[in-house]
Amino acid sequence: MGAVYAALADSGERVAVKVIHPVQAGDPEFRARFRREVRLSARVQGPFLLPLLAADPDTDAPWLATAYVPGLTLAQHLTTHGPLTGGTLYAFATGTAQALAAIHAAGVVHRDVKPQNVLLTPAGPRMLDFGIAHAADGTSVTRTGILTGTPGWISPEHYQSGVTAAEGDLFAWGALVAYAATGRLPFGSGAPEAVAYRVTLGQPDLNGMPEALKEIVDRALAKEPAERPDATEAAEACARLLAAQPTQILNNPASTEAGNNPTLSGELVTAQWSVPTPEDLPWPQPAGAPGKSRRRALVAVLVTAAVVGASVGAAMAFRHDQSPVTAGSGEDSSAAAAGNRDPNTAVGASPATVPDAGVTGQAAPDPRAVPVPADPLAGVAYPAFTRSDDETQPVPGEWSASQGAGGTAEVNAAAAIRDRMTAMLATKDMSFMTPTVTFNHEAQTVMVTGGPISTLTDDYKEVFRRAGEMAACITLAHQLKDAPTGWPYGRFSVYWKDYDGQDEATILGFGKATDGCYTEEAGQRQGTDEGIVTAQIPSTNKDEVRIAGSLVKAITAAWNTRVSEGYGLEPFDRDDAITLGFDPVQRIMYVWALDGSGALAGRAQQTHFQDVVTKTACPQLLAEYNTNKPWDYTHWAIAAYQGNSAWPQLFTSGNCLPTDSGP
């Protein structure tokens, strides 16, 4: 939707200023929705929300300002400190439910409840972006057909019919609390389609949650919206659980009424709340800040304290009673200022900064030569790519506004992306899917486009998406690492056009090179559902065919030997139960078994199978790795079709090398 800047009022008050993306700012429909939602959001009040302080939906670069508080997002906290427990968990559930109750009472639907939109501040949880996701698009589906929301945090009815209402927020709240309590996504991860299937038809993973809280969350995650509690009911139920926790505030007899009193519940949340205090250094005052006047200005600054903008007028400011006033009126109001660094001022990278420098048609470089940097901008103070923390989806118009490579660095990067994609697609006999690479300088995004091919199946488009994302991510990560202050492109999007001359292609996927290119957990590359889909497509690479045929026979023989050795294992019920395939995108070899007899139903059986696979496959994979330079498959993943299931269940991943030193 835009960029967020740290900002200072001349009074010293710290705020966060959101500046809307220029492409959306040029859309009259968006401006109308944004203006309406700003006014609506101004009415929202609650102890666990960040209030809207000021906004200007009519200026060239529309913006809004909210209060600022320090703290990690829930997603960041779980990564660093693990799940919430005890009173802090109940306080989290109570506070976030109260926040939604306040939002819904004002007639607003959040639409984007997720771990990245909840801050864990020293004083309790704070819900972010209420009503703003609604302002970003007034319908459930954008003009390019992208479902709004984040996979795993979208309700079943939203998937099925596009309906977004307060009940959908409660579904996402239930998933949020489960995630906070367990550290696990309640509907798992993987391809968006796989997550959507589990959300609409599967059951959430609530194992490990406190039973009383689990009952509330289970109701919130009901498939039918009418069966869910509303936010007020959920908040009251959680507050009663919170009041049962031992705390000094319980010496006050009034605390027994906390379940029905938001003020008392707020006191309980604060009393029980305990999270690590984040480092919160003072912000320097920008040089030349304006003096106080009846029309104060908020001066937007980068966190590094570089001033990037000046004040603008015609703003709406919101007093503590949340009633809007005009900045030009006699009220003591605030106008905000915010500016974006002009991406056109970025210095172009020289050919020497491109690790894959070359021209179209050259063979891709040895993928094992230079590891992909996990954080290419680590330690860089002023990178040319300024959207590292931007989690927004691509917006309509970005693709049509992109252009072909316009300089040596862009030409070389486009060639590297095409070469990498060609190498991946060729192993699945898809080299006919020639990508087009274009650049959108303003959006700092590289576009990879395929088509038109009318007879292509969805599986092939999925492989094209994954190959495009990976090729762009690797290339951009190296570019950002080698030319951090000169290379402005860090985002990538993959599109498919159905016919030449199409005004707006269909988006298949998108991402950022600063988020890492491989699916990993604790530094270890992980198999994925979409990886299995790709691996199941027959390979045309002679080395892969040779290795697969040899390993299937060897693993089958080794398993039969293990069964005969008396470990209590069962043989598979068919001779061709074991299958093997390769995913050229994540560079993972998949081994899966058709386990109709339940031979791998238990953890012990799966451990034996993993031992058989690794002891059989790793020596051959490493021998190939050491003697065949193009071969870089050392990572593996194991899955099984259990019973009559239509989809294999992944249960382990690993690497034959002692460290994750893949491409």
C-alpha positions in Angstrom: 0.0 0.0 0.0 2.9 2.4 0.6 5.9 3.2 2.8 5.9 3.9 6.6 8.2 6.6 8.0 9.2 7.4 11.5 8.2 10.9 12.2 8.4 13.7 14.8 6.1 16.5 15.6 7.9 19.7 16.6 6.6 18.9 20.1 8.8 15.8 20.1 5.8 13.4 19.8 6.8 10.3 17.8 4.4 9.1 15.2 4.3 6.7 12.2 3.4 8.3 8.9 2.1 6.1 6.0 2.6 7.5 2.6 0.5 5.8 -0.1 2.1 4.2 -3.2 2.1 6.6 -6.2 0.3 4.1 -8.4 -2.6 3.8 -6.0 -2.5 7.6 -5.4 -3.3 8.1 -9.0 -6.5 6.0 -8.9 -9.6 8.1 -8.2 -11.5 5.1 -6.9 -8.8 4.3 -4.4 -8.7 7.9 -3.2 -12.5 7.8 -2.6 -12.2 4.6 -0.6 -9.2 5.9 1.3 -10.9 9.1 2.2 -14.0 7.3 3.4 -12.0 4.8 5.5 -9.8 7.5 7.0 -13.0 9.1 8.4 -14.4 5.8 9.5 -11.2 4.7 11.2 -11.0 8.1 13.1 -14.0 6.9 15.1 -12.2 3.8 16.4 -11.1 4.0 20.0 -9.7 1.4 22.3 -6.9 0.6 24.7 -5.2 -1.9 22.4 -5.2 0.1 19.2 -3.0 2.8 17.8 -5.2 5.8 17.2 -5.3 7.7 13.9 -3.9 11.2 14.6 -4.0 13.0 11.3 -4.4 12.3 7.6 -4.5 14.0 4.2 -6.2 11.8 1.5 -6.3 14.6 -1.0 -2.7 15.6 -1.4 -0.5 14.4 -4.2 1.0 11.7 -1.9 -1.9 10.7 0.4 -0.8 9.9 3.9 -2.0 9.2 7.4 -0.3 9.4 10.8 -0.8 7.1 13.8 0.7 7.0 17.3 4.0 5.2 17.5 4.9 2.6 20.1 8.1 0.4 20.3 7.8 -3.3 20.1 8.2 -6.4 18.0 5.4 -7.8 15.9 4.0 -11.1 17.1 5.8 -12.8 14.1 9.1 -11.3 15.1 8.6 -12.2 18.8 7.8 -15.8 18.1 10.9 -16.1 15.9 13.1 -14.6 18.6 11.5 -15.6 21.9 9.1 -18.5 21.1 5.4 -18.8 22.0 3.6 -16.8 24.6 2.7 -18.6 27.8 0.8 -18.1 31.1 -0.8 -14.8 31.9 0.9 -13.1 28.9 -0.9 -15.5 26.5 -4.3 -14.8 28.1 -3.5 -11.1 28.1 -2.7 -11.3 24.4 -5.9 -13.1 23.6 -8.0 -10.6 25.7 -6.3 -7.5 24.4 -6.5 -8.4 20.7 -10.2 -9.5 21.0 -11.0 -6.2 22.7 -9.2 -4.4 19.9 -11.4 -6.1 17.3 -14.5 -5.4 19.4 -13.7 -1.7 19.3 -13.0 -1.8 15.5 -16.3 -3.6 14.8 -18.2 -1.3 17.1 -17.1 1.6 14.9 -18.5 -0.2 11.8 -15.0 -1.2 10.5 -13.9 -4.6 9.3 -10.1 -5.1 9.7 -9.7 -7.7 6.9 -6.0 -8.2 7.6 -5.6 -9.7 11.1 -2.2 -11.5 11.1 1.0 -11.7 13.2 2.7 -8.9 11.3 -0.2 -6.5 12.3 0.0 -7.0 16.0 2.7 -5.2 18.0 3.8 -6.5 21.4 4.5 -3.3 23.2 5.8 -2.9 26.8 2.2 -2.1 27.8 0.4 -4.8 26.0 -0.6 -5.9 22.5 -1.6 -3.3 19.9 -3.6 -4.0 16.7 -2.4 -2.2 13.6 -3.9 -1.1 10.3 -7.6 -1.3 11.4 -9.7 -0.3 8.4 -6.7 0.4 6.2 -6.8 -3.0 4.5 -10.5 -2.1 3.8 -9.4 1.2 2.3 -6.8 -0.5 0.1 -9.6 -2.2 -1.9 -13.4 -2.0 -1.4 -14.0 -5.4 -2.9 -12.7 -8.9 -2.1 -10.8 -9.3 -5.3 -8.7 -6.7 -7.0 -8.9 -5.9 -10.6 -6.2 -8.4 -11.4 -8.0 -11.2 -9.6 -5.8 -11.3 -6.5 -7.6 -12.4 -3.4 -7.0 -9.8 -0.6 -5.6 -10.9 2.7 -2.8 -13.3 3.6 -3.0 -17.1 3.1 -3.6 -18.8 6.4 -5.4 -15.7 7.8 -8.3 -15.7 5.4 -11.7 -17.2 6.5 -13.3 -20.1 4.7 -16.2 -17.9 3.5 -13.7 -15.4 2.1 -12.0 -18.1 0.0 -15.4 -19.5 -1.1 -17.4 -16.4 -1.9 -15.2 -13.4 -1.3 -17.3 -12.3 1.7 -15.4 -10.2 4.2 -17.2 -9.3 7.5 -16.6 -9.2 11.2 -16.9 -12.9 11.5 -13.9 -13.3 9.2 -11.8 -11.1 11.6 -12.8 -13.5 14.4 -11.6 -16.5 12.3 -8.3 -14.8 11.8 -8.2 -13.9 15.5 -8.6 -17.5 16.4 -5.7 -18.5 14.1 -3.7 -15.6 15.6 -4.1 -16.8 19.2 -3.3 -20.4 18.3 -0.1 -19.2 16.6 0.8 -17.1 19.6 0.3 -20.1 21.9 2.1 -22.8 19.9 4.4 -21.0 17.5 2.8 -23.1 14.7 0.6 -21.9 11.9 -2.7 -23.6 12.7 -3.3 -24.5 9.0 0.3 -25.2 8.1 2.4 -23.6 5.4 3.2 -24.3 1.8 1.5 -23.3 -1.5 -1.4 -20.9 -1.1 -3.7 -23.4 -2.7 -2.7 -26.1 -0.1 -3.3 -23.7 2.8 -6.7 -22.6 1.3 -7.7 -26.3 1.1 -6.8 -26.9 4.8 -8.6 -23.7 5.9 -11.8 -24.6 4.1 -11.9 -28.3 4.7 -9.2 -29.3 7.3 -9.0 -29.0 11.0 -6.6 -26.5 12.8 -3.6 -27.7 14.7 -4.4 -26.6 18.3 -2.3 -29.2 20.1 -0.5 -27.7 23.1 -2.9 -24.9 23.8 -4.4 -24.5 27.3 -7.7 -26.3 27.2 -9.9 -23.4 28.3 -8.4 -21.1 25.8 -8.5 -23.8 23.2 -12.3 -24.1 23.5 -12.7 -20.4 22.7 -10.3 -20.5 19.8 -11.9 -23.6 18.4 -15.2 -21.8 18.3 -13.6 -18.8 16.6 -12.2 -21.2 13.9 -15.6 -22.7 13.1 -16.1 -23.1 9.3 -19.6 -21.5 9.6 -19.5 -17.8 10.4 -22.7 -18.0 12.5 -21.1 -20.5 14.8 -18.3 -18.1 15.9 -18.5 -15.8 18.8 -18.4 -12.1 18.2 -15.3 -10.1 19.3 -17.0 -8.8 22.5 -18.0 -12.3 23.5 -14.5 -13.6 22.8 -12.9 -10.7 24.8 -15.2 -11.4 27.8 -14.5 -15.1 27.8 -10.7 -14.5 27.6 -10.9 -11.8 30.3 -12.5 -14.3 32.6 -9.6 -16.7 32.0 -7.2 -13.9 32.5 -8.8 -12.9 35.8 -8.3 -16.4 37.1 -4.5 -16.0 36.7 -2.7 -15.1 39.9 -1.8 -11.4 39.9 -1.6 -8.5 42.4 -4.6 -6.8 40.8 -6.9 -9.5 42.1 -6.6 -8.0 45.5 -9.2 -5.5 44.2 -12.7 -7.1 44.5 -13.7 -5.3 41.3 -11.5 -7.5 39.3 -14.1 -10.3 39.4 -16.1 -8.1 37.1 -13.3 -7.9 34.5 -15.0 -10.2 32.0 -17.7 -7.6 31.5 -15.7 -4.4 32.0 -13.2 -3.4 29.3 -11.4 -0.9 31.6 -10.8 -3.5 34.3 -9.8 -6.0 31.6 -7.3 -3.5 30.3 -5.8 -3.3 33.8 -5.6 -7.1 34.0 -3.9 -7.2 30.6 -1.3 -4.7 31.8 -0.8 -6.5 35.1 -0.3 -9.9 33.5 1.7 -8.7 30.5 5.4 -9.7 30.3 7.5 -9.5 27.2 11.1 -8.5 26.7 11.5 -4.7 26.6 12.7 -3.6 23.1 15.6 -1.3 22.7 14.1 2.1 22.1 16.7 4.8 21.4 15.6 8.4 21.2 15.0 9.8 17.8 17.1 12.8 16.9 15.4 16.1 16.0 15.8 16.8 12.3 17.8 19.9 11.5 15.7 22.9 10.6 12.5 21.6 12.1 9.8 24.3 12.0 9.0 26.2 15.2 5.7 25.9 16.9 2.7 27.6 15.3 -1.0 27.2 15.3 -0.6 24.9 12.3 2.0 22.5 13.5 3.8 20.2 11.1 4.9 16.6 11.4 8.3 16.2 9.8 8.6 12.8 8.3 12.1 11.4 8.6 13.8 8.1 7.9 14.7 6.1 11.0 18.3 7.0 10.2 17.2 10.7 10.9 17.6 11.8 7.3 14.9 14.4 6.5 13.1 13.3 3.3 10.1 15.6 3.2 8.4 18.9 4.1 4.9 19.8 5.4 1.8 19.7 3.2 -1.5 21.3 3.9 -5.2 20.6 3.7 -4.8 17.8 6.3 -7.4 16.3 8.6 -6.2 16.1 12.2 -8.0 14.2 15.0 -8.2 15.4 18.5 -8.3 13.0 21.5 -12.1 12.9 21.1 -11.4 11.6 17.5 -13.5 14.3 15.9 -12.0 15.6 12.6 -11.0 19.2 12.2 -9.5 21.0 9.3 -5.8 21.9 9.6 -6.5 25.4 8.2 -9.2 26.1 10.8 -8.8 27.8 14.1 -8.3 24.5 15.9 -4.8 23.5 17.0 -4.4 20.8 14.4 -1.6 18.9 12.8 -0.5 18.6 9.2 1.9 15.8 8.3 4.8 15.8 6.0 6.2 12.8 4.3 8.4 12.3 1.3 9.8 9.4 -0.6 13.3 9.2 -1.9 13.1 9.5 -5.7 14.1 6.0 -6.9 15.2 7.6 -10.2 18.2 9.1 -8.4 19.7 5.7 -7.8 23.0 5.1 -9.4 23.0 2.3 -12.0 25.2 -0.7 -11.2 28.2 -1.4 -13.4 28.6 -4.7 -15.2 31.3 -5.7 -12.6 28.6 -5.7 -9.9 26.6 -8.4 -11.6 27.9 -11.9 -10.6 26.0 -13.4 -13.5 27.2 -10.9 -16.1 26.6 -12.2 -19.5 24.3 -12.1 -22.5 21.2 -14.1 -23.4 22.0 -17.6 -24.5 25.1 -18.1 -22.4 25.1 -21.0 -20.0 24.2 -20.1 -16.4 27.2 -19.9 -14.0 27.9 -22.8 -11.7 25.1 -22.5 -9.1 27.4 -23.8 -6.4 30.0 -21.2 -6.9 28.6 -18.3 -4.8 26.0 -19.0 -2.1 22.9 -16.9 -2.2 23.1 -14.2 0.5 20.3 -14.6 3.0 20.4 -10.9 3.9 22.0 -9.0 1.1 21.6 -5.6 2.7 22.9 -6.5 6.1 24.8 -3.6 7.6 24.0 -1.3 4.7 23.0 2.2 6.0 21.5 3.7 2.9 20.6 1.1 0.3 19.1 2.1 -3.0 16.4 -0.5 -2.5 14.1 1.1 0.1 11.2 -1.4 0.2 12.8 -4.2 2.3 10.1 -3.9 5.0 7.2 -3.5 2.5 4.9 -6.5 2.7 2.3 -5.2 0.3 1.1 -7.0 -2.8 1.8 -5.6 -6.3 -0.8 -3.1 -7.3 -2.6 -2.7 -10.6 -0.6 -0.8 -13.1 2.9 -1.9 -12.0 3.1 -4.6 -14.7 1.8 -2.4 -17.6 4.2 0.4 -16.5 7.3 -1.8 -16.6 9.8 -1.5 -19.4 12.6 -3.5 -20.9 16.2 -3.4 -19.6 17.6 0.1 -19.9 21.3 -0.2 -19.2 24.1 -2.7 -18.9 23.3 -3.7 -15.4 19.6 -4.3 -16.2 20.5 -6.1 -19.4 22.9 -8.5 -17.6 20.4 -9.1 -14.7 17.6 -9.9 -17.2 19.9 -12.3 -19.0 20.9 -14.0 -15.7 17.2 -14.4 -14.8 16.3 -15.9 -18.2 19.3 -18.3 -18.1 18.5 -19.5 -14.6 14.9 -20.0 -15.5 15.8 -21.8 -18.7 18.1 -24.2 -16.8 15.3 -25.0 -14.3 12.5 -25.4 -16.9 14.6 -27.5 -19.3 14.8 -30.4 -16.8 11.0 -30.7 -17.0 10.9 -30.3 -20.8 9.5 -26.7 -20.4 12.2 -24.7 -22.2 9.6 -23.5 -24.6 8.2 -21.3 -21.8 10.5 -18.3 -22.6 10.2 -15.6 -20.0 10.2 -11.8 -20.7 12.0 -9.7 -18.1 11.0 -6.1 -17.5 11.7 -3.4 -14.9 9.5 -1.0 -13.0 11.9 1.6 -11.5 9.3 3.4 -9.5 8.1 0.2 -7.8 11.7 -1.1 -7.5 10.4 -4.3 -9.0 11.5 -6.8 -11.7 8.7 -8.4 -13.6 9.0 -11.9 -15.1 6.2 -12.7 -17.6 5.2 -15.8 -19.4 2.7 -16.7 -22.1 0.7 -16.6 -24.2 0.3 -20.4 -24.4 -3.4 -21.3 -24.4 -3.0 -25.0 -23.8 -0.8 -24.9 -20.7 -2.0 -26.6 -17.6 -2.0 -25.1 -14.1 0.8 -27.4 -13.0 3.1 -26.0 -15.7 2.2 -22.4 -14.7 3.0 -23.3 -11.1 6.5 -24.5 -12.2 6.9 -21.3 -14.2 5.9 -19.2 -11.2 8.3 -20.9 -8.9 11.2 -20.8 -11.4 10.6 -17.2 -12.1 10.5 -16.3 -8.4 13.6 -18.2 -7.6 15.6 -17.0 -10.7 14.7 -13.4 -9.9 15.3 -13.7 -6.2 18.8 -15.2 -6.6 19.8 -12.7 -9.2 18.5 -9.7 -7.3 20.1 -11.0 -4.0 23.5 -11.0 -5.6 22.9 -7.6 -7.2 21.9 -6.1 -3.8 24.9 -7.7 -2.1 27.4 -6.4 -4.7 25.9 -3.0 -5.4 23.7 -2.1 -2.3 23.8 1.7 -2.9 23.4 1.5 -6.6 21.0 -1.3 -7.4 17.3 -0.2 -6.7 15.5 -3.5 -7.5 14.7 -5.9 -4.7 11.1 -6.9 -5.4 10.0 -9.3 -8.1 6.7 -10.4 -9.5 5.8 -13.2 -11.9 2.9 -12.7 -14.3 1.1 -14.7 -17.0 -0.5 -13.1 -20.1 -3.2 -14.9 -22.0 -2.8 -13.0 -25.2 -0.6 -10.4 -26.8 -1.6 -6.8 -26.2 -3.2 -7.6 -22.8 -3.7 -4.5 -20.7 -2.9 -6.2 -17.4 -1.4 -9.7 -17.0 -2.5 -12.1 -14.3 -0.1 -12.2 -11.4 1.2 -15.6 -10.3 3.5 -14.7 -7.4 5.7 -12.1 -5.9 8.4 -11.6 -3.3 11.5 -9.8 -2.1 15.1 -10.8 -2.4 15.7 -9.4 1.1 13.5 -12.1 2.6 15.7 -15.0 1.5 15.2 -17.2 -1.6 14.8 -20.7 -0.1 12.2 -22.2 2.2 14.1 -22.7 5.4 13.5 -23.5 9.0 16.4 -23.0 11.5 18.8 -22.6 8.6 17.8 -25.9 7.0 16.1 -26.0 3.6 12.7 -27.5 3.8 10.6 -29.5 1.4 7.2 -28.0 0.4 3.9 -29.0 -1.1 4.6 -27.1 -4.3 8.0 -28.7 -4.5 6.4 -32.1 -4.5 4.1 -31.0 -7.4 7.1 -30.0 -9.4 9.1 -33.1 -8.5 6.2 -35.3 -9.7 6.5 -33.9 -13.2 8.7 -36.3 -15.1 12.3 -35.2 -15.7 14.0 -35.1 -19.0 17.5 -34.5 -17.6 19.6 -37.6 -18.3 21.5 -37.4 -15.0 18.3 -37.1 -13.0 16.7 -40.0 -14.8 19.8 -42.1 -14.2 20.1 -41.3 -10.5 16.4 -41.7 -9.9 16.3 -45.2 -11.4 19.3 -46.3 -9.5 18.1 -44.9 -6.1 14.5 -46.2 -6.3 15.9 -49.7 -6.7 18.5 -49.3 -4.0 16.0 -47.7 -1.5 13.4 -50.4 -2.1 16.0 -53.1 -1.5 17.3 -51.5 1.6 13.8 -51.1 3.0 13.0 -54.7 2.4 16.2 -55.7 4.1 15.4 -53.5 7.1 11.9 -55.1 7.3 13.4 -58.6 7.3 15.8 -57.6 10.2 13.0 -57.7 12.7 12.4 -54.1 13.7 8.7 -54.6 13.7 8.3 -52.9 10.3 5.8 -53.8 7.6 6.6 -54.1 3.9 4.8 -51.8 1.4 1.8 -53.4 -0.2 3.1 -52.8 -3.8 6.4 -53.3 -5.5 6.5 -49.8 -7.0 5.6 -48.0 -3.7 8.7 -45.8 -3.7 9.0 -43.0 -6.2 11.7 -40.3 -6.6 11.7 -36.9 -8.3 13.6 -33.7 -8.5 12.6 -30.1 -7.9 14.9 -27.9 -9.9 13.7 -24.7 -8.2 14.6 -25.4 -4.6 17.1 -28.0 -5.7 15.6 -30.7 -3.5 15.3 -34.5 -4.3 11.9 -35.8 -3.1 11.4 -39.4 -2.1 7.8 -40.4 -1.5 6.0 -43.7 -0.8 2.5 -44.9 -1.7 1.8 -46.2 1.7 -1.6 -47.9 1.4 -0.7 -50.5 4.0 0.3 -48.1 6.8 3.9 -49.1 6.8 4.9 -45.5 7.6 2.0 -44.6 9.9 4.0 -44.1 13.1 6.9 -41.9 14.0 9.2 -44.9 14.6 8.5 -46.3 11.1 9.1 -42.9 9.5 12.4 -42.6 11.4 13.5 -46.0 10.0 12.4 -45.0 6.5 14.4 -41.7 6.8 17.4 -43.7 7.9 17.1 -46.0 5.0 16.7 -43.2 2.5 19.6 -41.1 3.8 22.1 -44.0 4.2 21.2 -45.2 0.7 20.8 -41.9 -1.2 23.4 -39.6 0.3 26.6 -41.6 -0.7 25.4 -41.6 -4.4 24.3 -38.0 -4.3 27.6 -36.8 -2.8 29.6 -39.0 -5.3 27.7 -37.3 -8.1 28.2 -33.9 -6.5 31.9 -34.4 -6.3 32.4 -35.7 -9.9 29.7 -34.0 -11.9 30.0 -30.2 -11.8 26.4 -29.3 -12.9 25.0 -31.6 -10.3 23.9 -29.8 -7.1 21.3 -32.0 -5.5 22.3 -32.8 -2.0 19.1 -31.7 -0.2 16.3 -34.2 0.2 12.8 -34.4 1.5 10.6 -37.5 2.3 6.9 -37.8 2.1 4.2 -40.5 2.0 0.7 -41.0 0.7 -1.0 -42.3 3.8 -3.9 -44.7 3.3 -6.2 -43.4 0.6 -5.0 -39.8 0.9 -4.8 -37.9 -2.4 -1.8 -35.8 -1.3 1.5 -36.9 0.2 2.4 -35.8 3.7 5.9 -34.4 4.1 7.5 -35.5 7.3 11.2 -34.7 7.1 13.9 -32.8 5.1 17.6 -32.7 5.3 21.0 -32.2 3.5 23.6 -34.8 2.7 26.3 -32.1 3.1 27.3 -31.4 6.8 26.2 -27.7 6.4 23.6 -26.0 4.2 26.1 -24.9 1.6 23.8 -25.2 -1.4 23.4 -22.5 -4.1 
